[in-house]
Amino acid sequence: MLTPIAYGLAVFLTLFVVFIGARFLVSPQAAATGFGVPAKQHGDAAYLTVKGLRDLTSGVIGLALLAFADAHAVGWYMLAVALTPLGDTLIVLRNGGTKAAAFGIHFATAVVVLISAALLFAV
């Protein structure tokens, strides 16, 4: 029973990260607003592209691990990748974003990713 939940959550999270990355590549201004720190209208779009590529790549790596590695390898990946939303929490707080965005989006995501890691380790 635990295996489908562990893998289902991991698949959902990695696909969601792919979606976020693609959104930053396709619609960077809207994605930045959703991130919690709106981008300047005429700012350097390269940084938004970097963010999109980082997230897209992280998600694809997760999907590859899900397809070709065991649950413990994916669990270690999830544990390591939890650093990203934890860092994003600090980025939002340090750059004028709201506490609601920092904790309600990014910190909450980190907690869910850590739960995913724990479930994968338990499989």
N, C-alpha and C positions, 0 to 999 in steps of 0.2 A: 504493500500500500504506500509506503514511504517513497519508493523509487519513482513512480509517476509524478508525485508531487514535487520531489526534488528536481527531476529533469524538466518538468513542465514550467516551474518557476525560473529555472536557469534559461530555458529557451525563450520564455517571455522577456526576461531582462535583457538578454543579448539582442533579440530582435528589436526591442525598444531602443537600445543604444544605437543600433544601425539606423533606425528611423530618426533619432535625434541628430545623428551625424549627417544624414541626408538632408534633413530640414535646414541645418546650418549651411549646407552647400547650395541649396535651392532657394531658400528664403531667409537669408542671414539676419536681416533686421527683426523680423517677427520672431525668429528663434532666439535672438539675444534678449528680446523683451521677455519671452517665456522662461529664459534662464534666470532672470531676476535682476539683470543689469543691462538696461537698454543701451544699444550702441549709438554713438553719435551718427547723425544722418550722413555726414560727409567724412566719417572717420576712415581709418585704414581697414579696408575689407579683408586684407590678408589675414588678420588675426581671427576673424570669424571663420574664414576658410580653414585655418589651422585647427580651430576647435572642431569644425565639422569633420575634417579628415581624421583627427585623433579619435573622435567618438565612433566614426564609421569603422575605422581599423580595429578598435577595441572590440566592437561587436562582432566583426568578421572573425577575429581570432577566437572569441568565445564560441562562435558557431562551429569553427573548425575543431576545437577541442571537444565540443559536444558530439561531433560526428566521429572523431577518430581516437579519443582518449577515454580513460575510465573516469568514474565519478570523483575519485580523489584528485585527479589532475584538474578536473573542472572546478572542484572545491578550492584548490590552491589558487587557481586563476581568479575565482570570485573573491577570495580573501584579499588577493593583491589588488584587484581592480576596485575594491571598496575605497581605496585611497583617492580615487578620482572624485566621487561625490563628496567625500570628506573635505578634500581640497576645494571643491566648488563651493562648499558651505562657507569656508573662510574667504574665498574670492568675493562672494556676494556681500558678506558682512563688511569687508574692507573697502568695497567700492560703491557704497551708497545704496545697496539693495536692502530690501526689507528683511527683518528677522523672519517674517512669515515665509518668504521665498527661501531664505537660507535654510531654515529648519524644516519647513513644511514640504519643500521639494527635495533639496539636496541631502540634508541630514537623514530625512526619512528614507530616501533612496539608499543611502549607505547602510542603514539598518536592515532594509529588505535584502540587499546584496549579502550582508553578513549572515542573515538567516538562510539565504540560499546556500552559502558556503557550508554552514553547519548541517543543513539537510543533506548536502552532497557527501560530506564526511561521514554522515550516519548511514549512508546506503552501503 
